[in-house]
Amino acid sequence: MTAHDRQAAAGSDSEAWRELTADYEKARARPDSLDRLVEWPAQRELLGEVAGRSILDLGCGNGGKLAELVRDGAVASAGVDIGGKFITSPPADAELIHGDLSDPESLPELSGRTFDRILFLQSFGYAKDPVHTLRAARAMLNPDGFILLTRTQPIRYAVERAEQNGTTLGEEYFSAADYTYRTGWNEHIALTKRTFTMSDLLNVFSAAGLWIETAVEPRLSEEAALRYPHKQAWMNKYLGILIFKLRPQVSSPVPGQPSGTGR
């Protein structure tokens, strides 16, 4: 896909998300939502204690998750989303910004600000230039800060596209074509995401000057699997998500010089 095509797709997704935000939040609120059962609990565990920490949520949806973190003690926090349909009464320390996550450094509301935690919760696939976006986020981290990035398991899209196109898993896993699909939240609206292989993801992180401190592949608990067997069947087939805790790389020490942070 060319740069012009990516800009056009970004504009299309902007319109799509304006329509989809309410549908997504409605789906997320269901008792059998995988976000409620798997993703958000695992993300919260990796985030650790948020009291006194500043958080930037890039691709924050309606801002509900950021608001929850602020109510749990996070401070001076911000969320950015291209849809712009936010909750009506966010906490005072949760600033919600209508904008594109691809260029966070260009948003005037974020100018000169730094954060203890930066989140990409299933939003990273919409970045126009993934390396640029991660480098910009890295530059906005406070010392000892980290990025929490959730990404759909690459195998999921490969399986879905193989089913859709009548091809093989390997063909679709290694396909460089962006993936346009209709979500389960609203079958009338299509989204386009860049797909990644595992090596793509690792190379993007490295090129952005980040290393993986922790990687998690959360699963349904035994209780949830028994309660919602249809969700376990889906997870067995599509595997779910990956969560990465990313930190800035530390430069290799040079004899006679102090080591730095590689920023």
C-alpha positions in Angstrom: 0.0 0.0 0.0 1.4 3.4 -1.0 1.7 6.4 1.4 -1.3 8.0 -0.4 -3.4 4.8 0.0 -2.5 4.7 3.7 -3.6 8.3 4.2 -6.9 7.5 2.4 -7.4 4.4 4.5 -6.7 6.5 7.7 -9.3 9.0 6.6 -11.8 6.1 6.0 -11.0 4.6 9.4 -11.5 8.0 11.0 -15.0 8.0 9.7 -15.6 4.4 10.6 -14.5 4.8 14.2 -16.8 7.8 14.6 -19.6 5.3 13.8 -18.1 2.3 15.6 -17.2 3.7 19.0 -20.6 3.2 20.5 -21.0 -0.3 19.0 -17.5 -1.3 20.3 -18.2 0.0 23.8 -21.6 -1.8 23.8 -19.9 -5.1 22.8 -17.1 -4.6 25.4 -19.7 -4.2 28.1 -21.2 -7.7 27.5 -20.6 -10.3 30.2 -18.9 -12.6 27.6 -16.7 -9.9 26.0 -13.1 -11.1 25.6 -12.0 -7.6 26.5 -13.7 -8.0 29.9 -12.7 -11.6 30.4 -9.1 -11.7 29.0 -7.6 -8.5 27.6 -8.4 -5.8 30.2 -7.5 -7.9 33.3 -4.2 -8.9 31.7 -3.4 -5.3 30.7 -4.2 -4.1 34.2 -1.9 -6.7 35.7 1.0 -5.7 33.5 0.4 -2.0 34.2 0.8 -2.6 37.9 0.1 0.2 40.4 -1.1 3.3 38.6 -1.5 5.6 41.6 0.6 8.7 41.1 1.5 7.7 37.5 0.8 9.7 34.4 -0.7 7.7 31.5 -1.1 8.4 27.8 -3.6 6.1 26.0 -3.1 6.3 22.3 -6.3 5.0 20.6 -8.4 5.3 23.7 -11.8 4.7 22.2 -14.3 6.6 24.3 -11.8 7.1 27.1 -13.5 4.8 29.5 -10.4 2.7 30.3 -8.3 5.8 30.9 -11.0 7.2 33.2 -10.9 4.0 35.2 -7.2 4.3 35.6 -7.5 7.9 36.8 -10.2 6.9 39.3 -7.6 4.3 40.5 -5.1 7.1 41.2 -3.4 7.9 37.8 -2.6 11.6 37.4 -2.1 14.2 34.6 -3.2 11.6 32.1 -4.4 11.9 28.5 -6.2 9.8 25.8 -6.1 10.3 22.1 -8.6 8.8 19.6 -9.5 9.5 16.0 -13.2 8.8 16.6 -13.6 11.7 19.0 -16.7 10.2 20.7 -15.7 10.4 24.3 -17.5 9.8 27.6 -19.3 12.9 28.7 -17.8 13.4 32.2 -14.2 12.2 32.4 -12.3 12.7 35.7 -10.4 15.9 35.9 -7.0 14.3 35.4 -8.1 12.5 32.2 -7.8 14.8 29.2 -9.5 13.3 26.1 -8.1 14.6 22.8 -9.6 14.2 19.3 -6.6 13.3 17.1 -4.6 10.7 15.2 -2.4 8.4 17.3 0.1 8.2 14.4 1.8 11.5 15.3 1.3 12.1 19.0 4.2 14.6 19.1 2.3 16.9 16.6 -0.8 17.2 18.9 -0.6 20.6 20.6 -2.3 19.2 23.7 0.7 16.9 24.2 3.4 19.4 23.4 6.2 19.1 25.9 4.5 16.5 28.0 5.9 13.2 29.2 4.2 10.2 30.8 5.0 7.2 33.0 3.0 4.7 31.0 2.0 4.9 27.3 -0.7 2.5 26.0 -1.6 1.1 22.6 -4.5 -1.2 23.4 -5.4 -2.8 20.1 -4.7 0.5 18.4 -1.2 0.0 17.1 -2.3 -1.5 13.8 -3.8 1.8 12.7 -0.5 3.7 12.9 0.5 5.1 9.4 4.2 4.5 10.1 4.6 2.1 13.1 8.3 2.8 13.7 7.8 6.6 13.7 4.8 6.3 16.0 6.7 4.1 18.5 9.7 6.4 18.4 7.5 9.4 19.1 5.9 7.5 22.1 9.4 6.5 23.3 10.5 10.1 23.3 7.5 11.0 25.5 8.3 8.4 28.3 9.6 9.5 31.7 12.7 7.8 33.1 11.8 4.2 34.0 8.5 4.5 32.0 7.3 1.8 29.6 4.9 1.2 26.7 2.2 -1.3 27.0 1.2 -2.6 23.6 -1.6 -5.0 22.8 -1.7 -6.6 19.4 -4.0 -9.2 17.8 -2.3 -12.5 17.4 -0.9 -12.5 13.8 -2.2 -16.0 13.3 -5.8 -14.8 13.8 -5.8 -12.6 10.7 -4.0 -15.3 8.7 -6.7 -17.8 9.6 -9.5 -15.4 8.9 -8.1 -14.4 5.5 -7.4 -18.0 4.5 -11.0 -18.9 5.3 -12.2 -15.8 3.4 -10.0 -16.2 0.3 -9.8 -20.0 0.1 -6.1 -19.9 0.5 -3.6 -21.4 3.0 -2.5 -20.2 6.4 1.1 -19.7 5.2 0.0 -17.6 2.2 -2.0 -15.3 4.3 0.4 -15.1 7.2 3.2 -13.8 5.0 0.9 -11.6 2.8 2.0 -8.0 2.8 -1.5 -6.7 1.9 -3.5 -4.7 4.5 -6.6 -6.5 5.9 -10.0 -5.0 5.4 -12.7 -6.7 7.5 -16.1 -6.2 9.1 -16.1 -6.3 12.8 -18.5 -8.2 15.0 -19.5 -4.9 16.6 -21.2 -3.6 13.4 -21.3 -5.7 10.3 -22.1 -2.7 8.1 -18.7 -0.9 8.7 -15.4 -2.1 7.5 -12.0 -1.4 9.0 -8.5 -1.7 7.5 -5.5 -2.8 9.5 -1.9 -3.4 8.7 -1.0 -7.0 9.5 2.3 -8.1 11.0 4.2 -11.4 11.2 5.9 -12.0 14.5 9.3 -11.0 12.9 7.7 -7.8 11.7 6.6 -6.9 15.2 10.0 -7.7 16.7 11.8 -5.7 14.0 9.5 -2.7 14.4 10.2 -2.6 18.2 13.9 -2.9 17.6 13.9 -0.1 15.0 12.0 2.1 17.4 14.7 1.6 20.0 12.6 -0.6 22.3 13.2 -3.9 23.9 10.6 -6.4 25.2 10.7 -6.7 29.0 7.6 -9.0 29.1 5.4 -10.7 26.6 2.1 -12.3 27.6 -0.5 -14.4 25.7 -3.5 -14.2 28.0 -6.1 -17.0 28.0 -9.5 -17.5 29.5 -9.6 -18.8 33.0 -11.0 -22.3 33.6 -14.1 -20.8 35.1 -14.7 -18.4 32.2 -14.0 -21.2 29.7 -16.7 -23.4 31.3 -19.1 -20.5 31.5 -18.6 -19.3 28.0 -17.6 -22.3 25.8 -18.3 -20.4 22.6 -15.5 -18.0 23.6 -13.1 -20.8 24.4 -13.9 -22.3 21.0 -13.0 -19.0 19.4 -9.8 -18.7 21.4 -8.8 -22.3 20.4 -9.1 -21.3 16.7 -7.8 -17.7 16.6 -5.5 -17.6 19.7 -6.5 -14.1 20.8 -3.9 -11.4 21.6 -0.3 -10.6 22.5 0.6 -8.0 25.1 4.1 -6.5 25.2 5.7 -4.4 27.9 8.3 -2.3 26.1 11.1 -0.2 27.4 13.7 2.0 25.8 16.9 0.2 24.8 20.0 1.1 26.8 23.1 1.8 24.7 25.9 -0.6 24.9 28.7 1.0 27.0 31.7 2.3 25.2 35.1 2.0 27.0 35.9 5.2 28.7 32.3 6.6 28.3 29.3 6.3 30.6 26.3 4.3 29.3 23.2 6.1 28.1 19.6 5.4 27.3 19.8 5.4 23.6 17.3 8.2 23.2 
